[in-house]
């Protein structure tokens, strides 16, 4: 009976680790933590790549928004889209899925992690 409890305790932290680092992959610059700590895990690596795509787009939007302030409403709309994509990515992590994000998921293959 104790052996079964020990097995359950060993599996739960590993799953929590995957979930934690997968979620961190979609929270802007915190993707760097996942990249440095868990990039060898294929599940987390998949989500790190998508998180890097979102972070890159955020940085590009920030620079363009700063230079082209007249497009501020479009900038805000695109930031909302990125937030929604991050939420979709987090939901995929929690559901233990490796599903590409709409619109930007295909760009993840360009990141050699």
N, C-alpha and C positions, 0 to 999 in steps of 0.2 A: 504494500500500500504506500509506503514512504517513497518507493522508487518512482511510482507514478506521479506523486506530487513534485519530486525533484525534476522529473522530465518536463512537467508543465511549467515549472519556475524557470527552467533553462530556455524554453522556447519563447516565453512571453517577453523577456527583455530583448531578445534578438528582433522580434517582430516590432516592438516599440521603438527600437533603434532605427529600423528601416522606415517606420512611419515618421519619426522625428526628423531624420535627415532628409527624407523625401519632401516633407512639408517645408523644411528650411530652404530647399532648392527653389521654391517659388516665392520666397519673401526677399525680393530685391538683392541687395549685396550679401545677404546671409547665405546665398548659394556658395560663397567661397568657403564657408565652414564645412559644408557637405563635400565640396570638392577636395579639401585638404584631408578630411578624416575618412570618408567612406567611398572614394572613387573606384575601388576595386569591386564593389558589389554591383552586378549588372542592373539590378532593379533601380538602385539609387543613381547609378551612372546615367540611365535613361532619363530620369527626372532632372538630374543636374544639367544635362545638355539642353533640355527644354527651358529650364530656369535661366541658363546663360543666354538663350535666344531672347527671352523676355527682358532680361537685364540690359542686353545690348540695345534692344529697341527703346527701352526707357531712357538710356543715356543719349541715344541719337535724338529722341524726341525732346529731351531736356535742352540739348544744345540748339536744336532748330527752334524750339519755343522761345529761347532766350534771344536768338537773333531775329526771329520773325514774330515779334509780339503782336502784330496785327492779326495773326492766325490763332489767337488765344482760344477761341471757342472750339476750333478743330483740335487743338492740342489737348484740351480738356476731354473731348469726346474720345480721342485715341487713348488717353490715360484710363478712361473708364473701360474701354475695351480690354486693355492690358490687365486691369484689375479683375475683370470677369474671366479672362483666360487663366490668371493665377488661381482663382477660386476653383475653376474646372480642374486644373492640375492638382490642386490640393485634394479635391474630392477623389480624383483618380488614385492618388497615393493612399488615402484612407481606405479605399475599396480594394487596394492591392492590385491595381490594373496598370498595365503599360500601354496606355492609349495615347496616340498623338493628339496634341492640341489642335483645334481648328485654326486654319489660316497660317499658323507659324510652326506647327509641329514638324513639317518637312525640312525646315531650316536647321534642325538640331543635328542632322548628320554632318554638317559642315564644321562642327566643333570637335576637334580631336582630343577627347578626354581620355 
